[in-house]
Structure formats: C-alpha cells, structure tokens
Amino acid sequence: MNNFRVGKPSSIIVAQMVLACVAALLLLWGLGHPYLWQDEAATAVLAQRMLRFGRPLAYDGVNLITIDNFAAEEPESIDQRTTSPQAAIDYYIRRGDLKADTTWKWQPWGQFVVAALGFKTLGVSTVTARLPFALASIATVLILYRFVLTHFKHAQMALLASGFLVLNAYWILHGRQCRYYSLSSLFFVLTLVGYARWQWGGRWGAALFVITAWCWFQVDYGTVWPVLGVLFIDAFVTQRRSLWRPAGWWVAGVGNCSLRLLLRIVGTAVVTGRHLAQPLHAEPA
C-alpha cells in the first residue's frame, strides 16, 4: 500500500514532465504580449536603473516613477508639481515615498534584482522582463510536487497539489508578470521545504529555513510575516521540551528582517522629519 502511494519512479518522472510541460505552456506562451502594464513597467524601469545607477532610483533626471496613492495626494500642490520636476521630487520625498536620493522604498529590491538579471543576460524586451518570473513559477510547481511527495509519501496527493496550482487561472496570470508575485510563491514553498527539513532533523534544515525566509522577505515583506508566525507557533508546540532551538532560529531569522524594517522606518522619520508615531504617508501637521 505504501509503495502504491509513493508511486513508481517512472510514474513520478512522467508526472513531473507533464507538470513542467503544462506549466511551461501556460506561463511562457505569448509572454511578450501584451506590453507590460503599469506595475510591471515600474518594476522593469527600476530594474534598468539598478543596472545603470546601482540602485532603483525613482528619478533618473528625465522621468519620475511614483505610487498611485491618491488618498495621500495634496491637491493644492498639483499645479506646481506638474510644472517643476524638483517640486515633484521634493513632495514625494517629503511624503515618505522615496529616499532623499529618490531611491525606491515601496517594495524590497529583490524583484528589481531578478528583472535586472534578465535584462543583463538576455537584453531588454517585454519577454526578458517577464521570463525570470515565469521560470520561477515553473520551478514553484515542480518543487511543490517534490515537497508533497517527500513529506506526505503520496504521489496522487503531490500531483493534485501541483495540478491545482498550475491550473489556477489567477495564479497563472500573476505568475507570468514582471512582478514579485511568482518570487513570493517560490520562496513560500522553499521556506516550507526548509522548515520541514529542520523540524524532521534534516541536515542544514534550520539554515535553509532562515536563508529562504530571508530571501522571501527581500521580495515581499508583507506575506512572509503571517506564515512565519504560524510556523514558529508550530515549532514551539512540537518542540516545547527544547524551546531554545526554535527560539534561537527565530531570533536569527526574524531579528534580521525586523532590523531592516526598523531601519527603514527610522530612516523615513529622519528624512521626512516626522515623529515615529505618525503614519508613514501622512503629511506633518
């Protein structure tokens, strides 16, 4: 019965090949059309500026990239900002959207690094902007299959889990985009792989968990926190007799991410002159 659940090696290879082909077809077909939409274009342009300036600058001396945060807009200064580039730059720096040198702060830089890598190696085009992210989505499907097969010992369950993912139209649409979505999915699965390896005594499991969680934070610092919270609750419950192990890695992993987030908040307060208790995107009284 156990052998039936795990599946024959040949059937496992065939299943992975089928998943890879289906994922590649859905994620790579027509990757160059349509053109990059607004958020994708911002990611691609900031990636190009990383290659040029070494950091994602919102202003390159010609064009200024901003966030559509209409709730925080100041109607009184719109006329001045549309006629004076420096007035617009000063406004968005003062509002806390950008650093003093116009470096982008709204998302971590991981997605810009990935897009820049695609441009550096394959040239600049719509396809090369999206290709690294689509490949990350294909890898996610295959890693999920191996993860479920390894830890649940059930070939049909692994096939269903990966199949449901690759046939999810919303996930496919997001996984094709030049945006952090596919990277977040990939590092989510890799974080689960590292966590399971750590909890079940695998070699370098704890280190793998911390590294993948840290990488996840570098591409999407919003979704990583609730998942880490759930995983560490599980770690404390299952290892309550040796609490120092999960506590130590909690300090190592979360401490690093929290320090970076704290530095960002403090840096914003210093640049904009706000008190730390004020909202990051509210104008000072």
C-alpha positions as CSV (number, residue, x, y, z in Angstrom):
1,M,0.0,0.0,0.0
2,N,2.8,2.4,0.9
3,N,4.6,1.7,-2.4
4,F,1.3,2.4,-4.3
5,R,1.0,5.8,-2.5
6,V,4.6,6.8,-3.2
7,G,4.4,5.7,-6.8
8,K,6.8,4.0,-9.1
9,P,9.9,6.0,-10.1
10,S,8.9,6.0,-13.8
11,S,5.4,7.4,-13.0
12,I,6.9,10.1,-10.8
13,I,9.2,11.2,-13.6
14,V,6.3,11.2,-16.1
15,A,4.1,13.2,-13.7
16,Q,6.9,15.9,-13.3
17,M,7.4,16.1,-17.0
18,V,3.7,16.6,-17.6
19,L,3.5,19.2,-14.9
20,A,6.6,21.0,-16.3
21,C,5.1,21.0,-19.9
22,V,1.7,22.2,-18.8
23,A,3.3,24.9,-16.6
24,A,5.6,26.0,-19.4
25,L,2.8,26.2,-21.9
26,L,0.6,28.3,-19.7
27,L,3.3,30.5,-18.3
28,L,5.5,31.0,-21.4
29,W,3.0,31.1,-24.3
30,G,2.7,34.6,-25.7
31,L,4.9,36.0,-22.9
32,G,5.7,39.1,-25.0
33,H,2.1,40.2,-25.4
34,P,0.5,42.4,-24.3
35,Y,3.0,45.0,-23.3
36,L,4.0,45.5,-19.6
37,W,1.2,47.0,-17.7
38,Q,1.7,49.8,-15.1
39,D,3.2,47.9,-12.1
40,E,5.2,45.6,-14.4
41,A,6.6,48.6,-16.2
42,A,7.6,50.3,-13.0
43,T,9.4,47.1,-12.0
44,A,11.2,46.9,-15.3
45,V,12.2,50.6,-15.4
46,L,13.5,50.4,-11.8
47,A,15.5,47.3,-12.8
48,Q,17.1,49.1,-15.6
49,R,18.0,51.9,-13.3
50,M,19.6,49.4,-10.9
51,L,21.8,48.4,-13.8
52,R,22.6,52.0,-14.5
53,F,22.9,53.5,-11.1
54,G,23.4,50.5,-8.8
55,R,20.0,51.2,-7.0
56,P,16.4,51.6,-8.1
57,L,16.1,55.4,-8.5
58,A,12.6,56.7,-9.0
59,Y,14.1,59.7,-10.8
60,D,16.8,59.4,-13.5
61,G,16.9,63.1,-14.5
62,V,14.1,62.7,-17.1
63,N,11.2,60.6,-15.7
64,L,9.8,60.2,-12.2
65,I,8.1,57.0,-11.1
66,T,5.6,57.3,-8.3
67,I,3.0,55.2,-6.5
68,D,-0.7,55.7,-7.1
69,N,-1.6,56.7,-3.6
70,F,-4.4,59.1,-4.3
71,A,-5.6,59.1,-0.7
72,A,-2.4,60.8,0.3
73,E,-2.3,63.3,-2.6
74,E,-2.2,67.1,-1.9
75,P,-4.4,68.8,-4.5
76,E,-3.1,72.2,-3.6
77,S,0.4,71.5,-5.0
78,I,-0.5,69.6,-8.1
79,D,-0.1,72.5,-10.5
80,Q,3.3,73.3,-9.1
81,R,4.4,69.6,-9.3
82,T,3.3,69.2,-12.9
83,T,5.5,72.2,-14.0
84,S,8.5,71.8,-11.8
85,P,10.4,68.4,-11.6
86,Q,12.2,69.5,-8.4
87,A,8.9,70.4,-6.7
88,A,7.5,66.9,-7.5
89,I,10.6,65.2,-6.3
90,D,10.7,67.2,-3.0
91,Y,7.0,66.4,-2.5
92,Y,7.4,62.7,-2.8
93,I,10.5,62.6,-0.6
94,R,8.7,64.7,2.0
95,R,5.7,62.4,1.9
96,G,8.0,59.4,2.6
97,D,7.6,57.6,-0.8
98,L,11.3,57.9,-1.7
99,K,14.6,58.3,0.0
100,A,16.5,61.6,-0.2
101,D,18.3,60.5,-3.4
102,T,14.9,59.2,-4.9
103,T,15.7,55.6,-4.2
104,W,12.6,53.4,-4.3
105,K,11.2,52.3,-0.9
106,W,7.8,50.9,-1.6
107,Q,8.9,47.3,-2.2
108,P,12.1,45.3,-1.4
109,W,14.7,45.3,-4.1
110,G,14.6,41.5,-4.8
111,Q,12.2,41.8,-7.8
112,F,14.3,44.5,-9.3
113,V,17.4,42.4,-9.0
114,V,15.7,39.5,-10.7
115,A,14.4,41.7,-13.6
116,A,17.8,43.3,-13.9
117,L,19.4,39.9,-14.2
118,G,17.1,39.1,-17.1
119,F,18.0,42.3,-18.9
120,K,21.7,41.9,-18.3
121,T,21.8,38.3,-19.7
122,L,19.1,38.4,-22.4
123,G,18.7,42.0,-23.3
124,V,15.8,44.4,-22.8
125,S,12.4,43.4,-24.0
126,T,8.9,42.5,-22.7
127,V,9.8,38.8,-22.9
128,T,13.1,39.1,-21.0
129,A,11.3,41.3,-18.4
130,R,8.8,38.5,-17.7
131,L,10.9,35.4,-18.4
132,P,12.7,35.1,-15.0
133,F,9.4,35.4,-13.1
134,A,7.7,32.9,-15.3
135,L,10.6,30.4,-14.8
136,A,10.3,31.0,-11.0
137,S,6.6,29.9,-11.3
138,I,7.5,26.8,-13.2
139,A,10.1,25.9,-10.5
140,T,7.4,26.5,-7.9
141,V,5.2,23.9,-9.4
142,L,7.9,21.3,-9.5
143,I,9.2,22.0,-6.1
144,L,5.7,21.8,-4.6
145,Y,5.3,18.4,-6.2
146,R,8.6,17.1,-4.7
147,F,7.7,18.6,-1.3
148,V,4.4,16.9,-1.1
149,L,5.7,13.6,-2.4
150,T,8.7,13.6,0.0
151,H,6.8,14.6,3.2
152,F,3.4,13.0,2.6
153,K,4.5,9.9,0.7
154,H,1.6,10.1,-1.6
155,A,2.1,10.5,-5.4
156,Q,-1.6,11.3,-6.1
157,M,-1.6,14.0,-3.5
158,A,1.5,15.5,-4.9
159,L,0.0,15.5,-8.4
160,L,-3.2,17.1,-7.2
161,A,-1.5,19.8,-5.2
162,S,0.7,20.8,-8.1
163,G,-2.1,20.4,-10.6
164,F,-4.5,22.6,-8.7
165,L,-1.8,25.2,-8.6
166,V,-0.8,25.2,-12.3
167,L,-4.5,25.2,-13.3
168,N,-5.4,28.2,-11.1
169,A,-6.0,30.9,-13.7
170,Y,-5.4,33.7,-11.2
171,W,-2.1,32.3,-10.2
172,I,-1.0,31.8,-13.8
173,L,-1.9,35.4,-14.6
174,H,0.2,36.6,-11.7
175,G,3.0,34.1,-12.2
176,R,3.7,35.5,-15.8
177,Q,4.1,39.1,-14.7
178,C,7.3,41.1,-14.2
179,R,6.5,41.5,-10.6
180,Y,7.3,39.9,-7.2
181,Y,4.2,37.6,-7.2
182,S,6.0,34.5,-8.6
183,L,9.0,35.0,-6.4
184,S,6.8,35.2,-3.3
185,S,5.2,31.9,-4.3
186,L,8.6,30.3,-4.9
187,F,10.2,31.4,-1.6
188,F,7.0,30.4,0.2
189,V,7.3,26.8,-1.0
190,L,11.1,26.9,-0.3
191,T,10.5,28.2,3.2
192,L,8.1,25.3,3.8
193,V,10.8,22.9,2.5
194,G,13.4,24.3,4.8
195,Y,11.0,24.3,7.8
196,A,10.0,20.7,7.2
197,R,13.7,19.7,6.8
198,W,14.6,21.5,10.0
199,Q,11.8,20.0,12.1
200,W,12.4,16.5,10.9
201,G,16.1,16.6,11.6
202,G,17.4,17.0,8.0
203,R,21.0,18.3,7.6
204,W,21.2,22.1,7.3
205,G,17.5,22.3,7.6
206,A,17.5,25.3,10.0
207,A,20.0,27.2,7.9
208,L,18.0,26.5,4.8
209,F,14.8,27.8,6.5
210,V,16.4,31.0,7.6
211,I,18.0,31.7,4.2
212,T,14.8,31.1,2.2
213,A,12.7,33.1,4.7
214,W,15.2,35.9,4.4
215,C,15.1,35.8,0.6
216,W,11.3,35.8,0.8
217,F,11.5,39.0,2.8
218,Q,13.7,40.5,0.2
219,V,11.0,40.2,-2.5
220,D,7.8,40.6,-0.4
221,Y,7.9,41.8,3.2
222,G,4.1,41.6,3.6
223,T,3.2,38.0,3.1
224,V,6.2,36.5,5.0
225,W,5.2,37.5,8.5
226,P,1.9,35.6,8.9
227,V,3.5,32.4,7.5
228,L,6.5,32.7,9.8
229,G,4.1,33.3,12.8
230,V,2.2,30.1,12.0
231,L,5.4,28.1,11.5
232,F,7.0,29.3,14.7
233,I,3.9,28.5,16.7
234,D,4.1,25.0,15.3
235,A,7.8,24.8,16.2
236,F,7.2,25.8,19.8
237,V,4.3,23.4,20.1
238,T,6.2,20.4,18.6
239,Q,9.5,21.2,20.4
240,R,8.3,22.6,23.7
241,R,10.8,20.4,25.6
242,S,13.7,22.1,23.8
243,L,12.4,25.6,23.2
244,W,15.9,27.0,22.7
245,R,16.1,25.6,19.2
246,P,13.1,27.4,17.7
247,A,13.8,30.4,19.8
248,G,17.4,30.7,18.5
249,W,16.4,30.5,14.9
250,W,13.5,32.9,15.5
251,V,16.0,35.4,16.7
252,A,18.4,34.8,13.8
253,G,15.7,35.0,11.1
254,V,13.1,37.4,12.3
255,G,15.7,39.6,14.0
256,N,17.4,40.3,10.7
257,C,14.2,41.2,8.9
258,S,12.9,43.3,11.8
259,L,16.2,45.2,12.0
260,R,15.9,46.1,8.3
261,L,12.3,47.1,8.7
262,L,13.1,49.2,11.7
263,L,15.9,51.0,9.9
264,R,13.6,51.8,7.1
265,I,11.0,53.3,9.5
266,V,13.6,55.3,11.4
267,G,15.2,56.4,8.1
268,T,11.9,57.7,6.8
269,A,11.3,59.6,10.1
270,V,14.8,61.2,9.8
271,V,14.4,62.2,6.2
272,T,10.8,63.5,6.5
273,G,11.1,65.0,9.9
274,R,8.1,63.0,11.2
275,H,7.6,61.6,14.7
276,L,7.8,57.8,14.6
277,A,4.2,57.5,15.8
278,Q,2.9,59.4,12.8
279,P,1.7,57.4,9.7
280,L,4.5,57.0,7.1
281,H,2.4,58.5,4.4
282,A,0.7,61.3,6.3
283,E,1.8,64.9,5.9
284,P,3.2,66.5,9.1
285,A,0.9,69.0,10.7
